[in-house]
């Protein structure tokens, strides 16, 4: 995905929080958790930039972010 508007549309559809992930990456690079719209906008651009530098591929995708409950 390359457009901010597409990221926002997907997040509205699946609900927050979401995670932006580098399509060509791994190891945690190019990943940003977004609990709400403003953080998605910032995280989308940051993840794309980081993915481009690390993997020479700025494509990202969006997934629903599921938080694990804290360990006791």
C-alpha positions in Angstrom: 0.0 0.0 0.0 1.3 3.4 -0.9 -1.4 5.9 -0.1 -2.3 7.3 3.3 -6.0 7.4 2.3 -5.9 3.6 1.7 -4.4 3.0 5.2 -7.1 5.2 6.8 -9.8 3.3 4.9 -8.5 -0.1 6.0 -8.2 1.1 9.7 -11.8 2.4 9.7 -12.9 -1.0 8.3 -11.0 -3.3 10.7 -11.0 -0.9 13.7 -8.1 0.4 15.9 -5.6 -0.4 17.1 -3.8 -1.4 13.9 -0.2 -2.1 13.0 1.6 -0.9 9.9 4.1 -3.4 8.6 6.8 -3.3 5.9 5.8 -5.6 3.1 9.4 -6.6 2.2 10.8 -6.7 5.7 11.2 -8.6 8.9 12.7 -8.4 12.3 10.6 -5.6 13.5 11.8 -3.0 11.1 9.2 -0.9 9.4 6.5 -1.7 12.0 4.4 0.9 13.8 1.4 0.3 16.1 -1.3 2.9 15.7 -4.0 3.1 18.5 -5.8 5.9 16.7 -6.0 8.0 13.5 -3.3 10.5 14.2 -0.7 7.9 15.1 -1.7 5.9 12.0 -0.9 8.9 9.8 2.5 9.4 11.4 3.3 5.7 11.6 2.3 5.1 8.0 4.9 7.6 6.7 7.5 6.6 9.2 7.1 2.9 8.4 7.3 3.5 4.7 10.5 5.6 5.1 12.1 3.0 7.3 11.1 0.2 5.0 12.6 2.0 2.0 15.9 2.5 3.8 16.1 -1.0 5.2 14.6 -3.1 2.4 14.6 -0.9 -0.7 10.9 -1.4 -0.7 8.5 1.2 0.8 5.4 -0.9 0.5 3.5 -1.5 3.7 0.3 -3.2 4.8 -2.1 -2.8 7.7 -3.3 -5.5 10.1 -5.5 -5.4 13.2 -3.2 -5.2 16.3 -4.1 -7.6 19.1 -2.5 -6.7 22.4 -1.6 -9.5 24.8 -2.8 -9.1 28.3 0.0 -8.3 30.8 1.7 -11.4 32.3 1.0 -12.0 36.0 
